[in-house]
Amino acid sequence: MKPKYYVTTPIYYVNDVPHIGHAYTTLACDVLARWKRLDGYDVLFLTGTDEHGQKVEKAAEAAGMSPQAFVDKVSVAFREMGAVMGISNDDAIRTTEPRHKVSSTALWQRLLAAGDIYLGGYEGWYAVRDEAFYDEGELTTRADGSKVAPSGAPVEWVVEPSYFFRLSAWQDRLLAFYAAHPDFIAPESRRNEVLSFVKGGLRDLSISRTSFTWGIPVPGDERHIMYVWLDALQNYVTATGWPDAGAARAGFWPADLHMVGKDILRFHTVYWPAFLMSAGLPTPKRVFAHGWWTIEGEKISKSLGNVVAPAELVESYGLDAVRFFLLREVPFGNDGNFSRKALVSRLNVELANDLGNLAQRSLSLIARNCGGVLPARGAATEEDVALRGAAEALPALLRQRMDSQAFGDALEDVWKVIRAGNGYIDRQAPWALKKTDVVRMGHVLRVLADVLRVVATVLQPVMPGSMGKMLDQLGVPSEARDLAALGTALAEGTVLPAPQGVFPRFVEEAS
């Protein structure tokens, strides 16, 4: 039986416009899911949309639509983004689905049975844009006297009846949990933020609202609806079929990884594990909070008009080039800056010059000088052994990188081999060997073909389309493209198709 792996994106708030930040998070999860499938895992990859809350209700009212009609319309944009980015998710959950209402209701009932919910009244600061409550000390007062949340969102003073979750009772248990699971929060800087927050003391959390109606009703008291974050976080469990213990996906919980932006770290690493432990459910194994993208040095903002649509990028530069750039440009976890100049540079230097040129030279020489068939392996020189060994080490090396979400490091590991391959072909000069030692020429070209096969195989999760074409040109059967298949060499004499360039250089059109 295959081992299971469950990875999730955050569920995206339908009041947003899908942009490069959403694409980035989803892409990282997609690469991880594809990698695990390549490595023999049974994968569940979940994304989806968060469709409840006061912000949605207000936006629907402004649009002259019912909340349900509004979310039905705008949630489509996120599914379209997934299609444009080549995302391989197994499920796309919507929090307005009946299965999610059943699951969220069951969670509430468990929290209530555990004695962790009580009825009281909420009085404090609330940011509609963030759907979050804030303490006075977290706010900033502007020159005009108005207050804003750390995110910059305006806050309003809210007074209403509310059910509360006894979060204050979970401080010591959460700290013990973090100590026992040091890899639960990543990267380390984010873990330190959470530890500092929890050590500073926790207050009970308001988990219901009565001032609006767009949400899941509280069981037994439908004057209240569940706080949107209690409902939203439960989506990850809903997708596994819970509370049906016999559901086909029941074995996928707990999730192996929740991938989130750093702005929603507290919800996933403080509230969520407390809810789950109170409900008697296992906690996720890891939460990774990545950084934010700026656009040409400026924060992404609809008001600035600098929102970069994934579809426009893909149309201009190609899907695999965009996928590669987003994970290559900055260390995953850090903030990054998007610029078209940097994207074109990565495309032309690393994809066209480094990888594309290595593949084109090697395959063209096989086509011209070996009758278009894969040469035999021969007696290996020290250089042959070194290059082939570096390539063969990639799967084990990349397993470690992927499990720590070090996508940029993983790509650098592969590019070290690609650069070594270019150095090898220059030094070995198989075009010259054609005149002096045709047997050795064949052995050199076979080393290059073997190295390219490994490189193309491990890069499939990042660039599935172009690496599929490269594996086609290397004569690799479709059933022999996973990591396990790398243990079996391709048969000499395999007829290869005519080589075709995979990564053309990008040239800006003259304006």
Buried (B, 14 or more C-beta within 10 A) or exposed (E): EEEBBBBBBBBBBBBBEBBBBBBBBBBBBBBBBBBBBBBEBBBBBBBBBBBBBBBBBBBBBEEEBEBEEBBBEBBEBBBEBBEBBBBBBBBBBBBBBEBBBBBBBBBBBBBBEEEBBEEEEBEBBBBBBBBBBBEEEEBEEEEEEEBBBEEEBEBEEBEBBBBBBBBEBBBEEBBEBBEEBEEBBBBEEBBEBBBEBBEEEBEBBBBBBBBBBBBBBBBEEEEBBBBBBBBBBBBBBBBBBBBBEEBEBEEBBBBBBBBBBBBBBBBBBBBBBBBBBBBEBEBBBBBBBBBBBBBEEEEBEEEEEBBBBBBEBBEBBBBBBBBBBBBBBBBBBEEBBBEBEBBBBBBBEBBBBBBBBBBBBBBBBBBEBBEBBBBEBBEBBEBBEEBBEBBBEBBEBBBEBBBBBBBBBBBEBBBEBBBBBBEBBEEBEBBEBBEEEEEBBBBBBBBBBBBBBBBBBBBBBBBBBBBBBBBBBBBBEEEBBBBEBBEEEBEEEBEBEEBEBBBEBBEEEEE
